[in-house]
Amino acid sequence: MIRKLSKSKSKKIPPRVPEGEAITDMPELSMEELNEEFKKRMKEYRNFVKFILYELFVKDNSQVLEIGPGPGWITIIMAQENPTLKITGLEISEDMIRVANKNVEEEGVKDRIVFLHGDATNMFQLKDNSFDVIITHDSLHHWDNPIRVFNEIARVIKPNGIFCVGDGRRDIGLGAKVIFNIAKLMISKEISYYWKTSIMAGYTPEEIRNILDQTDLKNKYEIKKDIFDLLITNKTH
Ligand SMILES: C[S@@+](CC[C@H](N)C(=O)[O-])C[C@H]1O[C@@H](n2cnc3c(N)ncnc32)[C@H](O)[C@@H]1O
């Protein structure tokens, strides 16, 4: 018997569910407790920093901007890895800045890092063409107006500056779902809930391309993806 071949199924992607912007102290999890959870991601943060420094070729003495640094671990690793860098973190949550300032002090890199309170959709504190490097990790899915943020990035970055935007993607496949379900057994209820809501707020590569093509970064970017994440960087070819 010849069985009718089913039509190739296009992957079903759930609709995006936006998350709020600022992450603040919550009744179920204080910022200090959340900081301990962020610290468990050091290996991932180190890989992100090493990719930026050594594969995107960041020069010594660069002025770096990190958008949404949260408790500041990426900022700290970057400052420790290259002590010539001057790093500014632009963070919308004052609660996060409180914890980030404490972390920076304890890690001995306070003199090279400054955290500004502000919203990346309007970086009025920052001058045009003022940063050699602009990075952001796990923050894009929180922005309520990503077009404006990407236009602000285009405004404050120097000509030939480097940008690197890393975030989770919503269109994860079966492999990532299996990993997520196993990992869920080993982490707290609050953190697995938070992880799930950030996946649901993430973009697909097609959605992010559509957004970037409406900004001043059009024709200047490329998007890479892996099992959980999207990486948007300067166009290299
Ligand atoms: C999930 S945390 C990631 C923190 C850090 N980058 C990391 O990977 O550990 C996202 C951070 O982005 C900040 N954020 C969200 N929207 C922002 C905006 N419009 N401007 C600046 N920061 C923002 C949040 O307050 C939060 O600290």
Ligand as a Chemical Component Dictionary entry (heavy atoms), coordinates in Angstrom:
data_LIG
# 
_chem_comp.id                   LIG 
_chem_comp.type                 NON-POLYMER 
_chem_comp.pdbx_formal_charge   0 
_chem_comp.three_letter_code    LIG 
# 
loop_
_chem_comp_atom.comp_id 
_chem_comp_atom.atom_id 
_chem_comp_atom.alt_atom_id 
_chem_comp_atom.type_symbol 
_chem_comp_atom.charge 
_chem_comp_atom.model_Cartn_x 
_chem_comp_atom.model_Cartn_y 
_chem_comp_atom.model_Cartn_z 
_chem_comp_atom.pdbx_ordinal 
LIG C1  C1  C 0  17.398 39.494 31.785 1  
LIG S1  S1  S 1  18.270 40.881 32.368 2  
LIG C2  C2  C 0  19.861 40.559 31.692 3  
LIG C3  C3  C 0  20.957 41.173 32.503 4  
LIG C4  C4  C 0  22.352 40.955 31.941 5  
LIG N1  N1  N 0  22.543 41.585 30.659 6  
LIG C5  C5  C 0  22.665 39.500 31.861 7  
LIG O1  O1  O 0  22.662 38.931 30.761 8  
LIG O2  O2  O -1 22.915 38.911 32.922 9  
LIG C6  C6  C 0  17.682 42.218 31.317 10 
LIG C7  C7  C 0  18.099 43.586 31.818 11 
LIG O3  O3  O 0  17.734 44.585 30.850 12 
LIG C8  C8  C 0  17.207 45.720 31.557 13 
LIG N2  N2  N 0  16.380 46.500 30.606 14 
LIG C9  C9  C 0  15.200 46.133 30.084 15 
LIG N3  N3  N 0  14.749 47.084 29.244 16 
LIG C10 C10 C 0  15.665 48.085 29.242 17 
LIG C11 C11 C 0  15.736 49.346 28.580 18 
LIG N4  N4  N 0  14.774 49.775 27.752 19 
LIG N5  N5  N 0  16.826 50.118 28.799 20 
LIG C12 C12 C 0  17.820 49.697 29.638 21 
LIG N6  N6  N 0  17.788 48.517 30.303 22 
LIG C13 C13 C 0  16.726 47.715 30.104 23 
LIG C14 C14 C 0  16.437 45.067 32.707 24 
LIG O4  O4  O 0  16.140 45.942 33.780 25 
LIG C15 C15 C 0  17.412 43.965 33.117 26 
LIG O5  O5  O 0  18.360 44.405 34.034 27 
# 
loop_
_chem_comp_bond.comp_id 
_chem_comp_bond.atom_id_1 
_chem_comp_bond.atom_id_2 
_chem_comp_bond.value_order 
_chem_comp_bond.pdbx_ordinal 
LIG C1  S1  SING 1  
LIG S1  C2  SING 2  
LIG S1  C6  SING 3  
LIG C2  C3  SING 4  
LIG C3  C4  SING 5  
LIG C4  N1  SING 6  
LIG C4  C5  SING 7  
LIG C5  O1  DOUB 8  
LIG C5  O2  SING 9  
LIG C6  C7  SING 10 
LIG C7  O3  SING 11 
LIG C7  C15 SING 12 
LIG O3  C8  SING 13 
LIG C8  N2  SING 14 
LIG C8  C14 SING 15 
LIG N2  C9  SING 16 
LIG N2  C13 SING 17 
LIG C9  N3  DOUB 18 
LIG N3  C10 SING 19 
LIG C10 C11 SING 20 
LIG C10 C13 DOUB 21 
LIG C11 N4  SING 22 
LIG C11 N5  DOUB 23 
LIG N5  C12 SING 24 
LIG C12 N6  DOUB 25 
LIG N6  C13 SING 26 
LIG C14 O4  SING 27 
LIG C14 C15 SING 28 
LIG C15 O5  SING 29 
# 
